[in-house]
């Protein structure tokens, strides 16, 4: 009887080869053919947008203009991060704009008018957001009310609450010299610290990747090569260093944007590395199947809506810092639509079951790039609405086609 060991060695060799750089490229191409596009469409779209605006006005990609754009991305981006939570479940929250307005108003009323310490005022705004999200989830779980209806009602109610709290003046100015306003307008990360933080993603990628490979090998499954993992981590670090270096040619990296990115990373970990995140996607894919699998579906809905409204309130707090005021205009206009559009444009599916925290980051950069580029060209806001609407429509079409491709590939 022949010794099977040489055959196993050849199989192991093939697995290792397929797990190297060439294998990673083959896997990426396979995922694209199967309809798993990931962030590829939005990255391609962002490259096109930046190229066009840079050709029309070279100031667009100047370091200081990008820094200003990152400041502006942070407020609506945080709100969009909450939208990702409910979209993964196939739900929607139409009141995030009004909730952000109430969060902004609470800062003015409690901190400026009532003299409450700023940390407590911020905490009160976040608690208010969590309570509103709990109400939406309760209406969904107990009464079966569609989130479209409950959050539309909430939009109107919260808008009325905002106007009532502001009173006849309609606006409350925040102390311009306060730390909060400086955080929203001026505070920039120290250059050595910004460069040092570039090493964090590299370390995290290496540690998590090595742990994952070890677990797969222990289960007799194919695992990626350590060389390919090191290459990806190194390229990521070099890319981040290049971006930070370019931003530091201007004012530098805003602390407000750093907070937004930190929240994205925390939520990305929650979505991809926790039981809660896996349960979220399971419920979004098929709530009944998730319930039969033992997942507490009602609790998942409560957590998603609470996070969405809490992030909306935090976005309002950051908006008040950015504008140095709490007014009737906070949370109105296109804040609501931009937050929802950013999540969808960034790659979160409207059909539920699929989404990423990075969708909020990429999507809001796309939307803010369009707004910033058109402003530099001195064009009217009407074009911004039309172009953003077109980009949103394209994103939904791509998502729908990718979903059909995944279904067809699964049947094949």
N, C-alpha and C positions, 0 to 999 in steps of 0.2 A: 504493500500500500504506500503510495507516494506521500511525501511530507508536504502538507498544504502551506507551510510557512512561506516559501517563496511567492506563492500566489497572493498571500495576505500582504507581504511586503510590497508587491507591485501595486496592489489596491491602495495601500497606504500612500505610496508614492504619487498615485494619480490624485488622491484626495488632497495631498499637500500641494501638488501643482495647481489643482483647481482652486485652491484657497489662496494662492499667491496673488500678485498684482494682475496677471492676466485673467485669473479666475474671478477676481473682483470686477473687472471690466465686463466679463461675460455675464456675471450675475446681474450687473446693472442694466446691460442691454436686454437681458431676459425679463427683468422687472418692467422695463419700459414697454416691451412688446406685450406683456401681460396686462398692461393698463395701470401699473403702479408707477405713476409719474413722479410722485413725491413733490419736491419743491422745484423741479426742473422748469416747468412752464413759467413760474413767477420769476425765477432767476433770469431766464431768457428775456422775459418781458421787461424786467428792470434794466437789463443791459441795453436793450433797445431804447427805452425811455431816456436813460442817462446819455446815450450816444447822441440822440436827436437834440436834446436840450443843450448839450455841450457844444454841438456844432452851431446851434442858433445863438448861444450866448455862453462864451467860455467861463464866465463868472460862476455858472451853475456848479461846477465841480471844484471851485476854489475852497480851500480848507475852512475859512470862516463861514461861508455859506452853508457848507455841510454841517458845521457845528450848530448853527441856528436851526437847521432842519431837524437835527437830532433832538434839540430842545422841544420843538413843536411835535415831534413824533411821540414823545413820552406820554403825554396826557391821554390822548385818544388811544394810544397803543395799549395802555393799561386796561382801559375799558374793553377793548377788543379781546384782550386775553380772557376776560370773563365770558365774552360771547362764545369763545371757542368751547368752553365747558358745556354750554347748553346745546350748541350745534352738534357736538359729538353724540348727544342723546337724540338728535333729530328734532329738537325743540327750538324755540326762539324767545328772545326777550326784547321787546320793542320799547321798553321804558328805560334803557340804560342811560340815554341822554338826560332824561328828566331826573333820574336818580343821581347822576353826576352833578346836576344843578342843585339838588337838595344837599348833597355832600358839601359843595362849595358854599352854599348859603349857611349851613350849620357852622362852618368855620368863622364866617363873618359875625353871625349872631352870638355864638358862644364866646369866641375868643376876643373879638373887638368890642362888641356891645356889652356882653355880660361879664367880661373879665375872667372867664374860665381859662386855666392854663392851656397852652396850645396842645400838649400831648393828650390831655383829656378831651379837648374839642375834636381832635382827629379821631380818637377812639370812639367818641359818640357818633361821628359820621359813619364810621365803619360798622358799628353796631346797628345803626339805622338801616344800612344797606343789607346786613345779614337778616334783619327782621323782615324787610320787604321781600327778600328772596324766599324766606320761609313761608310767607303768605302765599306766594305764587305756587310753591311746591305743594302746599296743603290743598289749595284749590285744584291742582292737577291730580293729586293722589286721592283725595276724599270725594271730590265732586266730579272728577273727570273733565274739568273745564280746560279746553285747549289753551296752551300757553299763549297763542296769538291773541286770544280774547282777553285773558287775565292781564297780560302785560300791556295790552293796548289801553285797558281800563286804568292800569297803574300809571301809564304815561300821563294821562289826563289828571289823575288824582295827585300825582307828585308835582306836576307843573303848577297846579293850584296851591299845593302846600308851599312850594318855593315862593310864589308870589305873596302868599299870606305871611310867611316868615320875614320877607324883606320889607314888607309894609309899604307905606306911601313913597318912601325915598327910592325904592327899587334898586338900590346899590349900596354896598358897604365897602369902603376902601380899606385895604390892609396896610399896616405900617410898612412904608417903603424900605426902611432900613432894617427890617426884621430879618432874622435868619431864614425864615420860611420864604420870603420873597427873594432873598439872595439865592436860595436853593433853586428856585424856579427860573431865575433869570441870569445869574452870574457865576454860581459856584462851579468850578472846573477841577477835575481830578489832577493831582500832582503828577507830573510827567514820569518820574521814576515808578510811582505806584501803578500808573496805567500800563507801563511796560511789564512790570512784575506780574500783573494780573493776566497777561497774555499766556503765561506759563500754566495757569490753572486748567484751562481746557485740555492742554496736552497731557498733564498728569492724570486728569480724570479719564480721558480717553484710554490711556495706557492701562490704568488700574482696572477700570470696568472691562475693557477688552480682554485683558489677560485673565480676569476672573471668569468671564463668559467662556473663553476658550478652554479653560481648565475644567469647567463644569461639563462642557460638551464632550471633551475627551473622556472624562470620567463616566459619561453615559454612552461611550462608544459611538459618538456622533462625529461627523467631520467638523473641523474647527479651522478658523483662519490662521494664517501664518503670522508669527510675531513680527517678521520683517515688514509685511504689508500693514500691520497695525502701527508700527513705528513710523512708517512712511506717511500714513494718513495723519497721525498726530503731529509729525514734523511739518507737513505742508499746512495744516490748520494753524499751527503756531506762527509760521512764517507769514501767512496771509493776515493774521491778526496784528502781527508786528508792523506790517506794511501799512495797514489801515490806521493804527494808532500813531505811527510816525507821521503820516500825512495830516491827520487831524491836529497833531501837536505843532505842525508848521503854522497853524492858526492859533485859536484860543485853547484847544485841547478837548478832552472828552468831558461832556457835562455829567455831573453827578446824578442829575435827574434821569438821564438816559441810562446810566450805570444801574440805577435802581430798577428801571424797567427791564433791562437785560437780566438782572439777578432774579426778578420775579419770573421771567420766561424760563430760565434755567431750573428754578425750583418746580414750576409747573410741568416742565418737560420730564423731570425726574418722576414726578407724581404720576404722569400719564403713562410712562414707559417702564417704570421700575417698581411699582407698587400694585398690590391687589386691587386697590381702589381704582387705579387707572385702567387695569384690565377689565374690571367690572363695568366701568363707564363705557368702554367700547363694545362690550358684550351687550349691554342694555341698548345702546344705540343701534347695534346691528339687528337685534331681535329681542325685544323686551320679554316676551313670553318664554322664549327659550332660556333666557338668562334667569328668569324666575324659577323655571323648572330645574335649572342647574344649581339652585340654592342661593342665588344672589338676592339680597334685599333690595329690590328695585325701587321701592319707595324711598329708602334711605339715600340711594344714589341720586334720585331726583332732587331731594332736599339739599344735598351737598352741592350739586351743580348750580341750582338757582341761588343758593346762598353765596357761593363764590362769585357768581356773575354779578349780583347786585353789590356785593362788597367791593369788588374790583371797580365797579362803576362809581361807587362813592369815593374810593381812593383816587380815581381819575379826576373827579370833581375837586378833591382837595389839592391835587397837583395843578389843576387848571387855575384855581384861585391863586396859587403861588406864582404861576406863570404870568397871570394878568394883574396881580397885585390888587385884586378886588373880587367881591362876590356880587353878582348883579343878575338882573332878569334875563340877560342874554346867555348866562352860563348854562351849558347843556342843551341849548336850543340850536336852531340852524341845522347844520349838516353833521353835528357831532354824532347823533344817533345813527344815521345812515353810514357815516364813514367808519364807525366802530364795527358795524355788522359787515360792511363791504370789505374791510381789511381782513377779517377772519376768513371770508370766502375767497377773496383774491389770493390770500396767502396759502390756500390749499385745503382748508377744512371743508368737508363735504356737507352740503345741505341735506343730504339723504341720511345722515347719521352714521355712527359706527367708525368714522375715520376723521382724524384731525391731529393737529400738533400745536404745541405752544409756540413753536417758531412761525406758525401761520400768522399770528398777530404781529410778530416782529417784521416779517417780510412784507405782509400786506400793508401795514401802515407806512412803511418806507416807500412803497409804490405810490400810495395815495398822496403822501406828503411831497414826494418828488414831482408829481404832476402839478400839485398846487403851487409849489415853490417855483418850478420852471415857468409856468404860465405867468406868475407874478413878475418874475424877472423880465419876461418878454412884454410886460405891460398889457396883457390881454385880459378880457373881462372874465368874471367868475362863471359866466354862462358856459364858456368853453370847458372850464374845469368840471362842471357837473356833467356835461355831455361826454367828455373823455372818460371820466371815472365810471359813468354808467356803462359806456362801451366796454371798458376793461372788466367790469363786474360781469357783464353778459358773457364775454369771452371766457372768463374763469368758470362760470357755471356750465357753459357748453363743454369746455374741456373736461370738467369733472363728470358730467353726464356721459360723455363718450368714453372716458376712462372706466367708468363704472360698467358700462355695457361691455367693454373689452374684457374686464375682469370676469364678468359673468360668462361670457362666451368662452374664455380661456379655461374657466373652471369646469364647464360642461365638456370641453374637449379632453 
